[in-house]
Amino acid sequence: MIPEPPRALDLDKLFAARLYAARVRPYLATALFALHTVESRLVPTMAVDRHWRCYVAPAFVDRTPVEELAGVWVHEVSHLLRDHHGRSDRVARERGLTGPGERLRMNIAADCEINDDAFGDGLVRPEGAVQPPALGLPEGELMEDYLRRFTLGPLTQGLVWLDCGSGADGLDRAWELGPDGAHGLSAQERDAVRYRVAQGISGRPGTAPAGWRRWAEQAFHPPQPWRELLGAAVRSAASGAGAGEDYSYGRPSRRSAGVPGAVLPSLRRRPPRVAVVIDTSGSVSDAELGSALLEVAAISRAVGGRRDQVTVLPCDAAARVVHPLCRAEGIPLLGGGGTDLRTGFAKALATQPRPDVIVVLTDGQTPWPARRPPCRTVVGLFPRQRSAASWDEDDPDHVPDSPPGWARVVDIGPA
């Protein structure tokens, strides 16, 4: 008996499902129609790569109702809009996660972020869609949060088939067309799609779930890569005109050749001196103090690894002992009272030799010096989810001053 040839992909059914998805989720229409479909018998259902191609198994389309296919369309394009591939790569680097098992965890965590509020209101949940409660997880969190909350085990044994492609977890597949394949979107085209979708969500308040509204807000106001910005700000401040220059006979000047019999010193740039003032008041949490010590280590790397050139000064309402940086974890961050970082500035400037750069790590609940210090200043602000009329420890109606204009300000986000 001659076997029947494999059936071709039913494009009419597949595109009818996409149109259905666009009708029930109109703010996603731009992204849905930006995807280029690729027939593939190597994917279990549907999958996307980081270049905005959608790989579709013909057998899956044949057996799945149009309404469920619409939900899969929305699910897959959500991975790309939310940059799960880029975020997975960053998490893998930062946490040292390697191997296919960890990438499967990232795929599951990304699915949990999407599926907790994706369905309903006209969109059918596809069979087998992973939802956080099935894994004993809360709803409404991000992929990075879910990754910390579960490991592969009995609850995930039924998900080993899951494969949404490199668009979900950042790991390239052998069956993907890759960066040089046809019909991929450029980085500029991908950004344009995200921007138009974010516009659609923001322009129709109340029609999108909370997760999509949060995403759209971040698309218009993306979080700063604060660790890189902090390091760059410190390096820029330390290398400013007049900072750290001195003459040395350790290496003669090249101009000595023009003055026979004389040895001229060369102008050398010594490593910059950095004073780090850490806010230890009661409004700063223990977790933020721990983060501050991590930033001290990062600051020492930003100035070439010269820990002997970095000092740390804990400060609440009064400045405390100035600590040389030998090991950041050994520095006692004492405090817990009110906040007045003006004393920290004064103490830092009184140290000898005087610093070239002052770095302040604070939540901003402090008065600032009335005059610009005689050195560069970088302020790292811990996040505060409060209204503009924020509080301090003694006056709940107090509105804190913003950091002064002469300081380079970097918002410190989650690690």
Secondary structure as GFF3:
##gff-version 3
##sequence-region A 1 415
A	DSSP	alpha_helix	11	24	.	.	.	ID=ss1
A	DSSP	three_ten_helix	26	28	.	.	.	ID=ss2
A	DSSP	alpha_helix	29	34	.	.	.	ID=ss3
A	DSSP	beta_strand	36	39	.	.	.	ID=ss4
A	DSSP	beta_strand	46	48	.	.	.	ID=ss5
A	DSSP	beta_strand	53	56	.	.	.	ID=ss6
A	DSSP	alpha_helix	58	63	.	.	.	ID=ss7
A	DSSP	alpha_helix	66	81	.	.	.	ID=ss8
A	DSSP	alpha_helix	84	95	.	.	.	ID=ss9
A	DSSP	alpha_helix	100	115	.	.	.	ID=ss10
A	DSSP	three_ten_helix	132	135	.	.	.	ID=ss11
A	DSSP	alpha_helix	143	149	.	.	.	ID=ss12
A	DSSP	three_ten_helix	154	159	.	.	.	ID=ss13
A	DSSP	alpha_helix	166	169	.	.	.	ID=ss14
A	DSSP	alpha_helix	187	202	.	.	.	ID=ss15
A	DSSP	alpha_helix	210	220	.	.	.	ID=ss16
A	DSSP	alpha_helix	226	238	.	.	.	ID=ss17
A	DSSP	beta_strand	245	252	.	.	.	ID=ss18
A	DSSP	three_ten_helix	254	258	.	.	.	ID=ss19
A	DSSP	beta_strand	265	269	.	.	.	ID=ss20
A	DSSP	beta_strand	274	279	.	.	.	ID=ss21
A	DSSP	alpha_helix	286	302	.	.	.	ID=ss22
A	DSSP	three_ten_helix	307	309	.	.	.	ID=ss23
A	DSSP	beta_strand	310	315	.	.	.	ID=ss24
A	DSSP	beta_strand	323	324	.	.	.	ID=ss25
A	DSSP	three_ten_helix	328	330	.	.	.	ID=ss26
A	DSSP	alpha_helix	342	350	.	.	.	ID=ss27
A	DSSP	beta_strand	357	362	.	.	.	ID=ss28
A	DSSP	beta_strand	376	381	.	.	.	ID=ss29
A	DSSP	beta_strand	408	411	.	.	.	ID=ss30
###
